[in-house]
């Protein structure tokens, strides 16, 4: 696939997301495509082609700027709401793909509420999402997990091991609390973003064996049907207990 074809494909996706009112996702795709188009324009020796590309860049740059303003205006009013529907057996919905764009250097504290971080694969899911937090949030200091309690000792052992790794290797404090009545499943970021996943972190189907494609790359793993609601709440503050 040529760079022109790649840019066209990304723009097609951006326009589709724009129509679906998935504005933060659309903006990411617009900016990615614009970067490619600007590289093509810079390297081209064909003046007619450069003129055509500049016109396209101008159109999509203005749309990206409009989207950014709309997102910021809705954030300021506390009215931003975006919905992602994950279809049964669909792929391309890793944690990074679903909400990675909201993780950045502004995030210093994260709360994860999910009643089902209990079984081995569920604790592995939580480990995966913590790895994403560490990779994306360079100033992260605190992760708080509220979950249900498993009667076995394994859950506590796994989570304590993760807590020790986060503290010793990344200076991040993981606090764990247990609730027998918790039902809500959500991730709250102190930069104001709230991600509500209907099934919580456990929306991936099991792979057939340890050597299946999708075993490690969650973008390649089929999913259960669920909805993801993304909100922005102004002035969210979490206590840092580190």
Secondary structure, 3 states (H helix, E strand, C coil): CCHHHHHHHHHHHHHHHHHCCCHHHHHHHHHHHHHHHHHHHHHCCCHHHHHHHHHHHHHHHHHHHHHHHHHHHHHHHCCCEEEEEECCCCCCCCHHHHHHHHCCCCCCEEEEECCCCCCHHHHHHHHHHHHHHHHHCCCCCEEEEEECCCCCCHHHHHHHHHHHHHHHHHCCEEEEEECCCCCCCEEEECCCEEEEECCCCCCECCCCCCCCCCCCCHHHCCECCEEEEEEECCCCCCCCCC
